[in-house]
Amino acid sequence: MLKLRTIVIKCGGSVLDDLSTEFFSGIHALIQEGFHPVIVHGGGPAINAMLTVHNIPSKFHKGMRVTCEKTMEVVEMVLSGQTNRQLVHLLDINRLQAFGLNGSDGKCLQAELIEEKELGLVGQINRVNISAIYMLLDQGYIPVITPVAVTEDGRKVNVNADYAAASIASALQSERCVFVTNVDGVIINGTIAKQLSVGEIQGLIESGDISGGMIPKVDSSVSAVNQGLEKVMIVSGKASFYSKGSWQGTTILQEEEISK
């Protein structure tokens, strides 16, 4: 299998309504320069809304959604039937050929349960069937993947979308994993940081320079770097994050990889 130059882009459910024309222009620019985008998405707000409709309480443990069988049915219904359709449609109307893929289809994402007693049907990915992804890439499609995985015994499980994106990027040996947010990057003292190391991030959190909603974003990025990814970025979905070889946002690297 010929290795392709892939970029994994993770879109959180909360940013789907804010993705701009400029954002999609950035994806066009990547493709024109020989990259093959792969998109992973979440759907937290839509899942919460649908759980409310079905009178199923939203519960979290250690920041992860507690997922009983009924909750899992709603999670998959929303991710594959709503947010995936929404994102594929957005790509289509922005002249990008996309193909929606539930993570459990063709055993694309395989996982094992993390803490079944506390979390229920929540898994961590232990294998990515990259042949399913390559099949779409080879045909010129952008795979749009839900973070739904399947266990060895055939149970569908909920996977944190950030971790799913990092696992897919690692399996594909992607050049970078891009986390799309509603901000331009990590802002320190009013300025967007171009690069940060894992060690610097911990210090900035302790000092309060990184706070609030940015903490889970950088935590996810650090986790991805610790999985062996060379470069992870935090970018905005409201602007073009890539143009003519230039990336806009914050790049997160290991200590020794920071350029001086």
Stockholm file with secondary structure:
# STOCKHOLM 1.0

chainA/1-260         MLKLRTIVIKCGGSVLDDLSTEFFSGIHALIQEGFHPVIVHGGGPAINAMLTVHNIPSKFHKGMRVTCEKTMEVVEMVLSGQTNRQLVHLLDINRLQAFGLNGSDGKCLQAELIEEKELGLVGQINRVNISAIYMLLDQGYIPVITPVAVTEDGRKVNVNADYAAASIASALQSERCVFVTNVDGVIINGTIAKQLSVGEIQGLIESGDISGGMIPKVDSSVSAVNQGLEKVMIVSGKASFYSKGSWQGTTILQEEEISK
#=GR chainA/1-260 SS CCCCCEEEEEECGGGGGGCCHHHHHHHHHHHHTTCEEEEEECCHHHHHHHHHHTTCCCCEETTEECBCHHHHHHHHHHIIIIIHHHHHHHHHHTTCCEEEECTTGGGCEEEEESCHHHHBSBEEEEEECHHHHHHHHHTTCEEEECSEEECTTSCEEECCHHHHHHHHHHHHTCSEEEEEESSSSCEETTEECSEEEHHHHHHHHHHTSSCTTHHHHHHHHHHHHHTTCSCEEEEETTSCCEETTEECSEEEECGGGCCC
#=GC SS_cons         CCCCCEEEEEECGGGGGGCCHHHHHHHHHHHHTTCEEEEEECCHHHHHHHHHHTTCCCCEETTEECBCHHHHHHHHHHIIIIIHHHHHHHHHHTTCCEEEECTTGGGCEEEEESCHHHHBSBEEEEEECHHHHHHHHHTTCEEEECSEEECTTSCEEECCHHHHHHHHHHHHTCSEEEEEESSSSCEETTEECSEEEHHHHHHHHHHTSSCTTHHHHHHHHHHHHHTTCSCEEEEETTSCCEETTEECSEEEECGGGCCC
//
